Amino acid sequence: MFFDKKKIVDAVDKATRKVLAKFGAFVRQAAKSSIRTRKRISQPGQPPSSHAGTLKRLIFFGYDSDRRSVVIGPMPFRKAEAPALLEQDHVAGTTRTVVRTVKAKRGGTRPRRMTYRARPFMGPAFEKEKSKLPPLWADSVKP
């Protein structure tokens, strides 16, 4: 019996990439579909509303080959802190206050206190889809 270590490691790496990419796609789609495009603000604890659709368009996933894991979530845009503040460890009822510098009406800038209530979307999407992960591994390694 001959054991080809490289062949097996390559097969496991290929299966890992394939399975985690599928899982990333499932979580990404669940997160995107939970965000409604509408004018009104969502209730705290519910997924956020996307007034312009920007948040939904910026949710991506990618396979990290160094760590053999998948990264899923919104891409940062314009130094925005809002997606991370909305998630807030996906704990409903959490409130965070941030002081940001905004443009003043008469020129210059002024500090403004902004309060964010948790409106998680990535954590619940992960929880919803994680049961699909074990079946994806079934018979995935093919040397």
C-alpha atoms as an extended CHARMM CRD file, in Angstrom:
* protein
*
       143  EXT
         1         1  MET       CA              0.0000000000        0.0000000000        0.0000000000  PROA      1               0.0000000000
         2         2  PHE       CA              1.3740000000        3.3780000000       -1.0490000000  PROA      2               0.0000000000
         3         3  PHE       CA              0.5330000000        6.5790000000        0.8070000000  PROA      3               0.0000000000
         4         4  ASP       CA              0.9120000000        9.7620000000       -1.2540000000  PROA      4               0.0000000000
         5         5  LYS       CA              0.9270000000       12.5220000000        1.3910000000  PROA      5               0.0000000000
         6         6  LYS       CA              1.0150000000       15.4290000000       -1.1130000000  PROA      6               0.0000000000
         7         7  LYS       CA             -1.9500000000       14.0630000000       -3.0490000000  PROA      7               0.0000000000
         8         8  ILE       CA             -4.0490000000       13.7440000000        0.1090000000  PROA      8               0.0000000000
         9         9  VAL       CA             -3.0700000000       17.1740000000        1.4470000000  PROA      9               0.0000000000
        10        10  ASP       CA             -3.9090000000       18.7250000000       -1.9400000000  PROA      10              0.0000000000
        11        11  ALA       CA             -7.2910000000       16.9590000000       -2.0000000000  PROA      11              0.0000000000
        12        12  VAL       CA             -8.1130000000       18.1740000000        1.5280000000  PROA      12              0.0000000000
        13        13  ASP       CA             -7.0580000000       21.7480000000        0.6380000000  PROA      13              0.0000000000
        14        14  LYS       CA             -9.1960000000       21.7120000000       -2.5050000000  PROA      14              0.0000000000
        15        15  ALA       CA            -12.2130000000       20.3550000000       -0.5980000000  PROA      15              0.0000000000
        16        16  THR       CA            -11.7370000000       22.9210000000        2.1730000000  PROA      16              0.0000000000
        17        17  ARG       CA            -11.6620000000       25.7720000000       -0.3450000000  PROA      17              0.0000000000
        18        18  LYS       CA            -14.7600000000       24.4790000000       -2.1120000000  PROA      18              0.0000000000
        19        19  VAL       CA            -16.8030000000       23.8090000000        1.0440000000  PROA      19              0.0000000000
        20        20  LEU       CA            -15.9400000000       27.1030000000        2.7490000000  PROA      20              0.0000000000
        21        21  ALA       CA            -16.5980000000       29.0780000000       -0.4410000000  PROA      21              0.0000000000
        22        22  LYS       CA            -20.0740000000       27.5330000000       -0.6830000000  PROA      22              0.0000000000
        23        23  PHE       CA            -20.7010000000       28.2390000000        2.9870000000  PROA      23              0.0000000000
        24        24  GLY       CA            -19.5240000000       31.8360000000        2.5310000000  PROA      24              0.0000000000
        25        25  ALA       CA            -21.9480000000       32.2420000000       -0.3550000000  PROA      25              0.0000000000
        26        26  PHE       CA            -24.8270000000       30.8760000000        1.7480000000  PROA      26              0.0000000000
        27        27  VAL       CA            -24.1130000000       33.2420000000        4.6660000000  PROA      27              0.0000000000
        28        28  ARG       CA            -23.5910000000       36.2230000000        2.3470000000  PROA      28              0.0000000000
        29        29  GLN       CA            -26.9190000000       35.5930000000        0.6120000000  PROA      29              0.0000000000
        30        30  ALA       CA            -28.7530000000       35.1500000000        3.9210000000  PROA      30              0.0000000000
        31        31  ALA       CA            -27.2970000000       38.4330000000        5.2310000000  PROA      31              0.0000000000
        32        32  LYS       CA            -28.1620000000       40.3020000000        2.0340000000  PROA      32              0.0000000000
        33        33  SER       CA            -31.7140000000       38.9780000000        1.9420000000  PROA      33              0.0000000000
        34        34  SER       CA            -32.2970000000       39.9360000000        5.5950000000  PROA      34              0.0000000000
        35        35  ILE       CA            -31.6060000000       43.6220000000        4.8400000000  PROA      35              0.0000000000
        36        36  ARG       CA            -34.6800000000       45.3380000000        3.4310000000  PROA      36              0.0000000000
        37        37  THR       CA            -34.3910000000       48.3380000000        1.1120000000  PROA      37              0.0000000000
        38        38  ARG       CA            -36.8390000000       50.8990000000        2.4790000000  PROA      38              0.0000000000
        39        39  LYS       CA            -36.9780000000       54.4430000000        3.7660000000  PROA      39              0.0000000000
        40        40  ARG       CA            -37.9520000000       53.8060000000        7.3760000000  PROA      40              0.0000000000
        41        41  ILE       CA            -35.5510000000       52.7030000000       10.1190000000  PROA      41              0.0000000000
        42        42  SER       CA            -35.7030000000       49.1000000000       11.3010000000  PROA      42              0.0000000000
        43        43  GLN       CA            -36.4610000000       48.2060000000       14.8980000000  PROA      43              0.0000000000
        44        44  PRO       CA            -33.4490000000       47.6520000000       17.1980000000  PROA      44              0.0000000000
        45        45  GLY       CA            -32.5630000000       43.9610000000       17.1920000000  PROA      45              0.0000000000
        46        46  GLN       CA            -33.8510000000       43.4980000000       13.6320000000  PROA      46              0.0000000000
        47        47  PRO       CA            -31.5980000000       43.6210000000       10.5300000000  PROA      47              0.0000000000
        48        48  PRO       CA            -30.9680000000       47.1860000000        9.3480000000  PROA      48              0.0000000000
        49        49  SER       CA            -32.8310000000       48.8930000000        6.5570000000  PROA      49              0.0000000000
        50        50  SER       CA            -30.7010000000       49.8380000000        3.5880000000  PROA      50              0.0000000000
        51        51  HSD       CA            -31.9630000000       53.1980000000        2.4120000000  PROA      51              0.0000000000
        52        52  ALA       CA            -29.7360000000       53.4230000000       -0.6790000000  PROA      52              0.0000000000
        53        53  GLY       CA            -28.8700000000       49.7220000000       -1.0570000000  PROA      53              0.0000000000
        54        54  THR       CA            -25.1730000000       50.3560000000       -0.3600000000  PROA      54              0.0000000000
        55        55  LEU       CA            -24.8540000000       47.9660000000        2.5780000000  PROA      55              0.0000000000
        56        56  LYS       CA            -26.3820000000       45.0700000000        0.6290000000  PROA      56              0.0000000000
        57        57  ARG       CA            -24.0480000000       45.6450000000       -2.3320000000  PROA      57              0.0000000000
        58        58  LEU       CA            -20.9420000000       45.6810000000       -0.1390000000  PROA      58              0.0000000000
        59        59  ILE       CA            -21.3440000000       42.2790000000        1.5460000000  PROA      59              0.0000000000
        60        60  PHE       CA            -18.7190000000       39.8550000000        0.2260000000  PROA      60              0.0000000000
        61        61  PHE       CA            -16.9370000000       36.6710000000        1.2100000000  PROA      61              0.0000000000
        62        62  GLY       CA            -13.4370000000       35.4200000000        0.5520000000  PROA      62              0.0000000000
        63        63  TYR       CA            -11.3910000000       32.3420000000        1.3140000000  PROA      63              0.0000000000
        64        64  ASP       CA             -8.2570000000       32.9770000000        3.3950000000  PROA      64              0.0000000000
        65        65  SER       CA             -5.7930000000       30.2970000000        2.2990000000  PROA      65              0.0000000000
        66        66  ASP       CA             -3.2740000000       31.0830000000        5.0630000000  PROA      66              0.0000000000
        67        67  ARG       CA             -5.8060000000       30.4450000000        7.8050000000  PROA      67              0.0000000000
        68        68  ARG       CA             -7.9570000000       27.9990000000        5.8100000000  PROA      68              0.0000000000
        69        69  SER       CA            -11.0710000000       29.9370000000        6.7020000000  PROA      69              0.0000000000
        70        70  VAL       CA            -13.6940000000       32.0820000000        5.0570000000  PROA      70              0.0000000000
        71        71  VAL       CA            -14.2180000000       35.7710000000        5.8250000000  PROA      71              0.0000000000
        72        72  ILE       CA            -17.7540000000       37.0640000000        5.3030000000  PROA      72              0.0000000000
        73        73  GLY       CA            -19.0330000000       40.5910000000        5.8080000000  PROA      73              0.0000000000
        74        74  PRO       CA            -19.4000000000       44.1260000000        4.5020000000  PROA      74              0.0000000000
        75        75  MET       CA            -16.4210000000       45.8660000000        2.9320000000  PROA      75              0.0000000000
        76        76  PRO       CA            -15.4800000000       49.1200000000        4.6740000000  PROA      76              0.0000000000
        77        77  PHE       CA            -16.5480000000       52.2340000000        2.8010000000  PROA      77              0.0000000000
        78        78  ARG       CA            -15.7340000000       55.8800000000        3.4440000000  PROA      78              0.0000000000
        79        79  LYS       CA            -14.3120000000       55.1570000000        6.9020000000  PROA      79              0.0000000000
        80        80  ALA       CA            -17.7970000000       53.9990000000        7.8990000000  PROA      80              0.0000000000
        81        81  GLU       CA            -18.1350000000       52.5160000000       11.3470000000  PROA      81              0.0000000000
        82        82  ALA       CA            -21.8520000000       51.8580000000       11.0190000000  PROA      82              0.0000000000
        83        83  PRO       CA            -21.7880000000       48.2080000000        9.8220000000  PROA      83              0.0000000000
        84        84  ALA       CA            -19.6260000000       47.1370000000       12.7770000000  PROA      84              0.0000000000
        85        85  LEU       CA            -21.6370000000       49.2550000000       15.2130000000  PROA      85              0.0000000000
        86        86  LEU       CA            -24.9050000000       47.7920000000       13.9260000000  PROA      86              0.0000000000
        87        87  GLU       CA            -23.6220000000       44.2520000000       14.4170000000  PROA      87              0.0000000000
        88        88  GLN       CA            -22.2610000000       44.8930000000       17.9570000000  PROA      88              0.0000000000
        89        89  ASP       CA            -21.5400000000       41.2260000000       18.5820000000  PROA      89              0.0000000000
        90        90  HSD       CA            -25.1250000000       40.5890000000       17.3770000000  PROA      90              0.0000000000
        91        91  VAL       CA            -26.5800000000       41.3710000000       20.7930000000  PROA      91              0.0000000000
        92        92  ALA       CA            -29.9960000000       42.9940000000       20.5480000000  PROA      92              0.0000000000
        93        93  GLY       CA            -30.5760000000       45.9430000000       22.8300000000  PROA      93              0.0000000000
        94        94  THR       CA            -26.9250000000       47.0190000000       22.8630000000  PROA      94              0.0000000000
        95        95  THR       CA            -26.3750000000       50.7530000000       22.3920000000  PROA      95              0.0000000000
        96        96  ARG       CA            -23.0970000000       52.4790000000       21.5570000000  PROA      96              0.0000000000
        97        97  THR       CA            -22.4300000000       56.1910000000       21.4190000000  PROA      97              0.0000000000
        98        98  VAL       CA            -19.7180000000       57.5050000000       19.1210000000  PROA      98              0.0000000000
        99        99  VAL       CA            -18.4040000000       61.0600000000       18.8830000000  PROA      99              0.0000000000
       100       100  ARG       CA            -17.6360000000       61.9680000000       15.2750000000  PROA      100             0.0000000000
       101       101  THR       CA            -16.4860000000       65.1580000000       13.6400000000  PROA      101             0.0000000000
       102       102  VAL       CA            -19.0340000000       66.5280000000       11.1560000000  PROA      102             0.0000000000
       103       103  LYS       CA            -19.1850000000       69.6300000000        8.9860000000  PROA      103             0.0000000000
       104       104  ALA       CA            -20.7050000000       72.6460000000       10.6710000000  PROA      104             0.0000000000
       105       105  LYS       CA            -23.3140000000       74.7800000000        8.8850000000  PROA      105             0.0000000000
       106       106  ARG       CA            -21.0850000000       77.8530000000        8.9450000000  PROA      106             0.0000000000
       107       107  GLY       CA            -17.9050000000       76.0890000000        7.8130000000  PROA      107             0.0000000000
       108       108  GLY       CA            -15.3640000000       74.1540000000        9.7930000000  PROA      108             0.0000000000
       109       109  THR       CA            -16.1900000000       71.1010000000       11.8300000000  PROA      109             0.0000000000
       110       110  ARG       CA            -17.8240000000       70.2750000000       15.1390000000  PROA      110             0.0000000000
       111       111  PRO       CA            -18.1280000000       67.1350000000       17.2490000000  PROA      111             0.0000000000
       112       112  ARG       CA            -21.4190000000       65.2630000000       17.0670000000  PROA      112             0.0000000000
       113       113  ARG       CA            -22.5620000000       62.4730000000       19.3300000000  PROA      113             0.0000000000
       114       114  MET       CA            -24.2520000000       59.6380000000       17.4320000000  PROA      114             0.0000000000
       115       115  THR       CA            -26.0310000000       56.7080000000       19.0750000000  PROA      115             0.0000000000
       116       116  TYR       CA            -26.2480000000       53.3130000000       17.3850000000  PROA      116             0.0000000000
       117       117  ARG       CA            -28.5620000000       50.5420000000       18.5170000000  PROA      117             0.0000000000
       118       118  ALA       CA            -27.7520000000       46.9640000000       17.5780000000  PROA      118             0.0000000000
       119       119  ARG       CA            -29.3120000000       45.8520000000       14.3160000000  PROA      119             0.0000000000
       120       120  PRO       CA            -27.4120000000       42.6110000000       13.6900000000  PROA      120             0.0000000000
       121       121  PHE       CA            -27.3650000000       40.9920000000       10.2590000000  PROA      121             0.0000000000
       122       122  MET       CA            -24.1450000000       38.9520000000        9.8980000000  PROA      122             0.0000000000
       123       123  GLY       CA            -24.3500000000       36.9890000000       13.1730000000  PROA      123             0.0000000000
       124       124  PRO       CA            -27.9530000000       35.8870000000       12.6080000000  PROA      124             0.0000000000
       125       125  ALA       CA            -27.1590000000       34.9650000000        8.9800000000  PROA      125             0.0000000000
       126       126  PHE       CA            -24.2620000000       32.7830000000       10.1850000000  PROA      126             0.0000000000
       127       127  GLU       CA            -26.4410000000       31.1240000000       12.8320000000  PROA      127             0.0000000000
       128       128  LYS       CA            -29.1680000000       30.4620000000       10.2540000000  PROA      128             0.0000000000
       129       129  GLU       CA            -26.7820000000       28.8460000000        7.7580000000  PROA      129             0.0000000000
       130       130  LYS       CA            -24.3360000000       26.9720000000       10.0120000000  PROA      130             0.0000000000
       131       131  SER       CA            -26.4390000000       23.7960000000        9.9830000000  PROA      131             0.0000000000
       132       132  LYS       CA            -25.6550000000       23.5010000000        6.2370000000  PROA      132             0.0000000000
       133       133  LEU       CA            -21.9140000000       23.2010000000        6.8730000000  PROA      133             0.0000000000
       134       134  PRO       CA            -21.6250000000       19.5500000000        8.0250000000  PROA      134             0.0000000000
       135       135  PRO       CA            -23.5060000000       18.1590000000        4.9860000000  PROA      135             0.0000000000
       136       136  LEU       CA            -21.2030000000       20.1610000000        2.6980000000  PROA      136             0.0000000000
       137       137  TRP       CA            -18.2300000000       18.2270000000        4.1120000000  PROA      137             0.0000000000
       138       138  ALA       CA            -19.8200000000       14.8300000000        3.3940000000  PROA      138             0.0000000000
       139       139  ASP       CA            -17.8300000000       13.0880000000        0.6290000000  PROA      139             0.0000000000
       140       140  SER       CA            -16.0210000000       16.3520000000       -0.1900000000  PROA      140             0.0000000000
       141       141  VAL       CA            -12.4600000000       14.9650000000       -0.1280000000  PROA      141             0.0000000000
       142       142  LYS       CA            -11.7350000000       13.1000000000       -3.3510000000  PROA      142             0.0000000000
       143       143  PRO       CA             -8.1200000000       12.0670000000       -3.9300000000  PROA      143             0.0000000000
